[in-house]
Amino acid sequence: MKIVIPGGTGQVGTILRQALTTAGHEVVILTRRPTRDREVRWDGETLGPWAEEIDGSDVVVNLAGRSVNCRYTPANLRAMMDSRVRSTRVVGEAIAAAARPPRAWLQMSTATIYSHRFDAPNDEATGVLGGTEPGVPGYWAYSIDIARAWERTQEEADTPHTRKVSLRTAMVMSPDRGGVFDALLRMVRLGLGGPVAGGAQYMSWIHDHDLVAAVEFLADRDDLTGPVNLAAPDPLPQRSFMRVLRAAWGAPVGLPATKWMAEAGAFVLRSDTELLLKSRRVVPGRLLEAGFAFAHPRWPEAAADLVRRVRGDTPA
Ligand SMILES: NC(=O)c1ccc[n+]([C@@H]2O[C@H](COP(=O)([O-])OP(=O)(O)OC[C@H]3O[C@@H](n4cnc5c(N)ncnc54)[C@H](OP(=O)(O)O)[C@@H]3O)[C@@H](O)[C@H]2O)c1
């Protein structure tokens, strides 16, 4: 297959590019700064010669969007919104204009679209979308607005010959530098990987190999459209999640952090506490129903596998 990946230079794109190329597919990346073979320039906003790559391709996986790992200032939130909506809109325009449109458009979305809740897991059928939860900082609703606008932009695209799926993806756990697993492991190595603000908030996650397999599965199946949760079936409270990771790494202690310590740490790291404090309890209802088999469904085994790969004991 020819697979075009707008925004494919980041963490998720690097994982997909490597795996899909190894599987024998032709992969083309759309980026604002091409540096490598099979990278094509676009601006994420306007149609250009790059659209010729989409015409005649088999699948588009759009990942583009300003990183969410930043302070949620008004300017950054606006950039997070605009980069997602505009890039999704223009991908839709390129597909609409194609003489031979791709058969599938897998559009990145986020598990963060669901409500901050502890009581029950969110699947696609019964899950509650967030934005009106009491007792959370008002600006958290903006992340939900972004996610909804992102999905709406894909829904509104007039691409009748292309199957559209939105990937409500949980945190992608991979052994490479700069990803979320790397950041969590760094805390563990410093002895800081304990519960944050009590640690009752759920962490949803997906192992990188399952992310790739799910993307291939969704690209191949011609009957699935709309939102699909890309999350392992085993979300767990942050304190348990970190306890398992400490055990996998062999770290004896993990100091707890209060909400205020998390605020200070996030400030220093130019990140935002929403990433740590929001309860994301998301499960893969539609993937399981469709017969997708997770290779790494449970966190203890997945964490052990990732630690082995970080230590170089098994191939990445
Ligand atoms: N990583 C996760 O765990 C995770 C989980 C759920 C959802 N997601 C979502 O999945 C997508 C990819 O995640 P990632 O971790 O790979 O992100 P990333 O490392 O930040 O990469 C995102 C890519 O988007 C492009 N981009 C950034 N700003 C842009 C703009 N203004 N206009 C057009 N393109 C822009 C960049 O490509 P160039 O600079 O090369 O143009 C960048 O490589 C993101 O939308 C993210 O929100 C990620």
The ligand as a Gaussian input file, in Angstrom:
#p B3LYP/6-31G(d) Opt

LIG

0 1
 N        2.061000      10.603000      21.468000
 C        0.935000      10.223000      22.076000
 O        0.982000       9.503000      23.071000
 C       -0.414000      10.669000      21.517000
 C       -1.574000      10.177000      22.107000
 C       -2.810000      10.597000      21.600000
 C       -2.872000      11.476000      20.539000
 N       -1.709000      11.940000      20.001000
 C       -1.798000      12.876000      18.865000
 O       -1.181000      12.252000      17.752000
 C       -0.527000      13.212000      16.939000
 C        0.918000      12.819000      16.790000
 O        1.489000      12.709000      18.086000
 P        3.045000      12.806000      18.319000
 O        3.306000      12.463000      19.734000
 O        3.735000      12.097000      17.228000
 O        3.215000      14.393000      18.180000
 P        4.515000      15.194000      17.824000
 O        5.725000      14.381000      18.131000
 O        4.365000      16.538000      18.464000
 O        4.380000      15.332000      16.215000
 C        3.317000      16.029000      15.639000
 C        3.705000      16.473000      14.249000
 O        2.769000      17.468000      13.844000
 C        3.406000      18.408000      13.027000
 N        2.991000      19.748000      13.393000
 C        3.219000      20.419000      14.542000
 N        2.669000      21.638000      14.482000
 C        2.091000      21.740000      13.266000
 C        1.382000      22.767000      12.603000
 N        1.179000      23.964000      13.174000
 N        0.921000      22.531000      11.354000
 C        1.160000      21.343000      10.743000
 N        1.844000      20.336000      11.326000
 C        2.292000      20.544000      12.576000
 C        4.906000      18.278000      13.234000
 O        5.487000      17.966000      11.974000
 P        6.537000      18.934000      11.201000
 O        7.143000      19.819000      12.266000
 O        7.508000      17.988000      10.620000
 O        5.737000      19.674000      10.203000
 C        5.071000      17.114000      14.196000
 O        6.018000      16.169000      13.788000
 C       -0.718000      14.562000      17.636000
 O       -1.779000      15.230000      17.019000
 C       -1.061000      14.173000      19.062000
 O       -1.886000      15.131000      19.699000
 C       -0.488000      11.547000      20.467000

